[in-house]
Amino acid sequence: AYKNWDLLISYVDGLFIGGFSLFCISLLIILNHFGAFDTFAFVFNKKKEGCKTLYEYSEKVKEKRKKNKFDFIPPMVVSLVSILISIILSLGI
């Protein structure tokens, strides 16, 4: 039997909250990867990128995305491992 329950519960809470937060951020990264925020990004970056139309901007961004196909996987893996550890620890309670 585990003696320090409060400490274990705080570990479980911290791991789950941190993992879930990182999971939500990685979902936003996935949405960005599929172009969900291209219109908003075009409004703020059109002068910096040198594009006059949204189509030009989206084509330029698609070329950049081809280089980073799996940039959402590392935070997704870390978040799922953190959530899994918190579930395993909570089952031990």
SVG drawing of the C-alpha trace seen along z (x, -y; Angstrom):
<svg xmlns="http://www.w3.org/2000/svg" viewBox="-10 -44 22 46">
<polyline fill="none" stroke="black" stroke-width="0.4" points="0.0,0.0 1.2,-3.5 1.5,-5.8 1.7,-9.2 -1.6,-9.4 -1.7,-13.2 1.7,-13.2 0.5,-10.5 -2.7,-12.3 -0.8,-15.5 1.5,-13.5 -1.6,-12.1 -3.2,-15.5 -0.1,-17.2 0.6,-14.5 -2.9,-14.5 -3.3,-18.3 0.0,-18.7 -0.6,-15.9 -4.1,-17.0 -2.9,-20.6 -0.1,-19.4 -2.6,-17.2 -4.8,-20.2 -1.8,-22.1 -0.8,-19.3 -4.4,-19.2 -4.0,-22.9 -0.7,-22.0 -2.5,-19.3 -5.2,-21.8 -2.6,-24.3 -0.8,-21.6 -4.0,-20.9 -4.4,-24.7 -7.2,-25.6 -5.6,-28.9 -4.2,-29.9 -6.6,-32.8 -5.8,-34.3 -2.1,-33.9 -2.4,-35.5 -3.9,-38.6 -0.9,-39.1 1.9,-37.8 1.1,-38.9 3.6,-41.8 6.4,-39.6 5.8,-36.7 5.4,-38.9 2.2,-37.3 -0.7,-39.4 -3.5,-36.7 -4.5,-34.1 -4.0,-31.4 -0.3,-32.5 0.2,-32.4 -1.5,-29.0 0.6,-27.5 3.8,-28.9 2.8,-27.5 2.0,-24.1 5.6,-23.9 6.9,-24.6 4.6,-22.0 5.9,-19.3 9.3,-19.6 7.7,-19.2 5.2,-16.4 5.2,-15.1 5.9,-18.1 2.9,-17.3 3.9,-13.8 6.5,-14.6 4.1,-16.7 1.3,-14.2 3.5,-11.2 4.7,-13.1 1.1,-14.1 -0.3,-10.6 2.6,-9.1 1.9,-11.6 -1.8,-10.8 -1.1,-7.1 1.2,-7.3 -1.4,-9.3 -4.0,-6.7 -1.7,-3.9 -0.9,-5.7 -4.6,-6.5 -5.5,-2.8 -2.9,-2.0 -4.8,-4.2"/>
</svg>
